[in-house]
Amino acid sequence: MPGSWEVLNLRKNRTLVATIAPPDYKVTMGWAMSMRQLQLPAYSDFTRSTGLPFGPARNSCLKIALEQGYNYLFFVDADTLVSPTIISDLINTGYDYIGALYYRRYPPYEPAPCMRTMQTNAQGQTTVGRGPLPNFQPGSIIPVDFLPTGATLFSRRVMEAVLRKFPKPFEWTVDIDNPASGMSEDFNFSVRAAEVGYQPMLHTGIICPHELAMVVTNQGVQTSPF
């Protein structure tokens, strides 16, 4: 039977795995199998948030992680397939805020993590835009400006630091009438984390397939309209 020191050592990587459930609660068999094979650190557990907008849903998961004493929060989207060892692989990098590489589900299917650009329209209004990743050696770990939460690890340190300055750490700032006016809740968190001293990092050696919904019609297999 482990002693108190051994128990504390086992708990150091305790992780809350959080997923924002899709509105219809449906996931693929591939995703279900990837979760079934996911190797959790000792004393880790799962949670899901349902029926809330993305920002409040992620804030709810972050609050649970902190209140229940988890040292890490790992967000995995309901359409991102992860390797069995992804959590320990990310923890072992030593970074407080690090995610895996996956690609957007829409043309041109570029990397979901990205750099920030500033764009000015004809009216002279400046908005935040997506920029390409810098050239990198495959397998390297690189800093990014925007790190989405499809397969991303947060340490307790970064969660507490962002929460101290921002009561709503994940906050959707996009105006529905002007999509270029703000940022998604995960991109906004990236900016806030960097502001309090925690650089978002991307592990290019951990690549997660991003499932693309398909439909079959009399025209054959087609991509889903969403």
C-alpha positions as CSV (number, residue, x, y, z in Angstrom):
1,M,0.0,0.0,0.0
2,P,1.5,3.4,-1.0
3,G,2.5,5.8,1.8
4,S,1.7,9.5,2.0
5,W,4.7,10.5,-0.1
6,E,3.9,8.0,-2.8
7,V,0.2,9.2,-2.9
8,L,1.3,12.8,-3.2
9,N,3.7,11.9,-6.0
10,L,0.9,10.1,-7.9
11,R,-1.4,13.0,-7.5
12,K,1.0,15.6,-9.0
13,N,-0.2,14.9,-12.5
14,R,-3.9,14.5,-11.6
15,T,-5.8,15.7,-14.6
16,L,-9.4,16.7,-15.3
17,V,-10.3,15.7,-18.9
18,A,-13.0,18.0,-20.2
19,T,-15.2,17.9,-23.3
20,I,-17.9,20.4,-24.4
21,A,-20.6,18.0,-25.5
22,P,-22.1,18.5,-29.0
23,P,-25.8,19.7,-29.0
24,D,-27.1,16.3,-30.1
25,Y,-24.7,14.4,-27.7
26,K,-23.5,12.3,-30.6
27,V,-19.9,11.3,-31.2
28,T,-18.3,8.9,-33.6
29,M,-17.1,5.4,-32.8
30,G,-13.6,6.6,-33.5
31,W,-13.8,9.3,-30.9
32,A,-15.3,7.0,-28.4
33,M,-12.5,4.5,-28.9
34,S,-9.9,7.1,-28.5
35,M,-11.4,8.1,-25.2
36,R,-11.6,4.5,-24.1
37,Q,-7.9,4.0,-24.8
38,L,-6.8,7.3,-23.2
39,Q,-4.3,6.7,-20.4
40,L,-5.1,8.9,-17.4
41,P,-2.6,9.9,-14.7
42,A,-3.6,8.5,-11.3
43,Y,-6.6,10.1,-9.6
44,S,-7.7,11.7,-12.9
45,D,-11.3,11.9,-14.1
46,F,-13.6,13.2,-16.9
47,T,-16.2,15.9,-17.0
48,R,-18.4,17.4,-19.7
49,S,-20.3,20.6,-20.1
50,T,-23.6,20.7,-21.8
51,G,-26.2,23.3,-22.8
52,L,-23.9,26.3,-22.4
53,P,-22.1,28.7,-24.8
54,F,-18.5,27.9,-25.3
55,G,-17.1,30.5,-23.0
56,P,-19.2,29.7,-20.0
57,A,-18.8,26.0,-20.7
58,R,-15.0,26.2,-20.5
59,N,-15.1,28.5,-17.5
60,S,-17.3,25.9,-15.7
61,C,-14.7,23.1,-16.5
62,L,-11.9,25.3,-15.3
63,K,-13.7,26.1,-12.1
64,I,-14.3,22.4,-11.4
65,A,-10.6,21.6,-12.0
66,L,-9.5,24.3,-9.5
67,E,-12.1,23.6,-6.9
68,Q,-11.5,19.9,-6.9
69,G,-7.8,20.0,-6.7
70,Y,-6.7,18.9,-10.1
71,N,-3.2,20.0,-11.2
72,Y,-4.1,19.9,-14.9
73,L,-7.0,20.5,-17.2
74,F,-7.0,18.8,-20.5
75,F,-9.6,20.0,-23.1
76,V,-10.4,17.6,-25.9
77,D,-13.1,18.4,-28.5
78,A,-15.8,15.9,-29.4
79,D,-14.3,15.6,-32.9
80,T,-10.6,15.4,-32.1
81,L,-9.0,12.0,-32.0
82,V,-6.1,11.7,-29.5
83,S,-3.4,9.2,-28.9
84,P,-3.5,7.1,-25.6
85,T,-0.4,8.8,-24.2
86,I,-1.2,12.4,-25.1
87,I,-1.8,13.7,-21.6
88,S,1.5,12.4,-20.2
89,D,3.3,13.4,-23.4
90,L,2.1,17.0,-22.9
91,I,2.8,17.1,-19.2
92,N,6.3,15.7,-19.7
93,T,7.2,18.7,-21.9
94,G,7.2,20.8,-18.7
95,Y,5.1,23.6,-20.3
96,D,2.2,25.0,-18.5
97,Y,0.1,25.7,-21.5
98,I,0.6,23.4,-24.5
99,G,-1.5,21.8,-27.2
100,A,-1.3,19.3,-30.0
101,L,-1.4,20.1,-33.7
102,Y,-4.5,19.5,-35.6
103,Y,-6.1,21.0,-38.7
104,R,-9.2,22.9,-39.4
105,R,-12.2,21.1,-40.8
106,Y,-12.8,23.6,-43.5
107,P,-10.9,24.6,-46.7
108,P,-8.0,25.3,-46.9
109,Y,-7.6,22.9,-44.0
110,E,-4.8,24.9,-42.4
111,P,-3.4,24.3,-38.9
112,A,-5.9,25.3,-36.2
113,P,-3.2,26.9,-34.0
114,C,-1.9,30.1,-35.7
115,M,-0.2,33.4,-35.3
116,R,-1.9,36.7,-35.0
117,T,-2.2,39.3,-37.8
118,M,-3.7,42.7,-37.8
119,Q,-6.0,43.5,-40.7
120,T,-7.3,46.9,-41.8
121,N,-10.4,47.2,-44.0
122,A,-11.4,49.9,-46.4
123,Q,-13.0,51.9,-43.7
124,G,-9.8,52.0,-41.7
125,Q,-11.0,49.6,-39.0
126,T,-8.3,47.2,-37.6
127,T,-9.3,43.7,-36.7
128,V,-7.5,40.6,-35.5
129,G,-6.8,37.9,-38.1
130,R,-5.3,34.5,-38.4
131,G,-1.7,34.2,-39.7
132,P,0.2,31.1,-40.8
133,L,2.5,29.2,-38.4
134,P,6.2,30.0,-38.8
135,N,8.4,27.4,-40.5
136,F,9.2,24.7,-37.9
137,Q,11.1,21.4,-37.6
138,P,8.5,18.6,-37.4
139,G,8.3,17.3,-33.9
140,S,9.5,20.6,-32.3
141,I,7.7,22.7,-29.8
142,I,7.0,26.2,-30.9
143,P,5.3,29.3,-29.4
144,V,2.1,30.4,-31.1
145,D,-0.2,33.4,-30.6
146,F,-3.5,31.5,-30.8
147,L,-3.9,28.0,-29.4
148,P,-7.3,26.4,-29.7
149,T,-8.7,23.9,-27.2
150,G,-9.2,20.8,-29.3
151,A,-6.5,18.9,-27.6
152,T,-4.8,21.3,-25.1
153,L,-3.3,21.0,-21.6
154,F,-3.4,23.7,-18.9
155,S,-1.5,23.6,-15.7
156,R,-3.1,24.8,-12.4
157,R,-0.5,27.6,-12.4
158,V,-1.8,29.1,-15.7
159,M,-5.4,28.6,-14.8
160,E,-5.0,30.5,-11.5
161,A,-2.9,33.2,-13.0
162,V,-5.4,34.0,-15.7
163,L,-8.3,33.8,-13.3
164,R,-6.8,36.3,-10.9
165,K,-6.8,38.9,-13.6
166,F,-9.9,37.9,-15.6
167,P,-13.0,36.7,-13.7
168,K,-14.2,35.0,-16.9
169,P,-11.0,33.4,-18.3
170,F,-12.6,32.1,-21.5
171,E,-14.7,34.8,-23.0
172,W,-16.2,34.9,-26.5
173,T,-15.7,38.4,-27.9
174,V,-17.0,38.0,-31.4
175,D,-20.0,40.1,-32.4
176,I,-22.5,37.9,-34.2
177,D,-23.2,40.8,-36.6
178,N,-19.5,41.4,-37.2
179,P,-17.5,38.1,-37.0
180,A,-14.2,39.9,-37.6
181,S,-14.7,42.1,-34.5
182,G,-13.3,39.8,-31.8
183,M,-11.9,36.4,-30.9
184,S,-13.2,33.0,-30.0
185,E,-13.0,32.0,-26.3
186,D,-9.9,29.9,-26.7
187,F,-8.0,32.4,-28.8
188,N,-9.0,35.1,-26.2
189,F,-7.6,32.8,-23.4
190,S,-4.3,32.6,-25.4
191,V,-3.9,36.3,-25.4
192,R,-4.8,36.6,-21.7
193,A,-2.4,33.8,-20.7
194,A,0.5,35.5,-22.6
195,E,-0.4,38.7,-20.9
196,V,0.1,37.2,-17.5
197,G,3.3,35.4,-18.5
198,Y,2.3,32.0,-19.9
199,Q,3.2,31.6,-23.5
200,P,0.9,29.2,-25.5
201,M,3.1,26.4,-26.9
202,L,2.4,24.0,-29.8
203,H,3.8,20.5,-29.9
204,T,4.1,19.8,-33.6
205,G,5.1,16.2,-32.9
206,I,1.7,15.3,-31.5
207,I,-0.8,15.4,-34.4
208,C,-4.5,14.7,-33.8
209,P,-6.9,13.8,-36.6
210,H,-9.8,16.2,-36.7
211,E,-12.9,14.4,-37.8
212,L,-14.8,15.9,-40.7
213,A,-18.5,15.0,-40.8
214,M,-19.6,13.6,-44.2
215,V,-23.0,12.9,-45.7
216,V,-24.0,10.5,-48.4
217,T,-26.6,11.5,-51.0
218,N,-27.5,10.3,-54.5
219,Q,-24.5,12.4,-55.5
220,G,-22.1,10.3,-53.4
221,V,-20.1,11.2,-50.4
222,Q,-20.1,15.0,-49.7
223,T,-18.8,17.1,-46.9
224,S,-21.4,18.3,-44.4
225,P,-22.8,21.8,-44.9
226,F,-21.7,22.8,-41.4
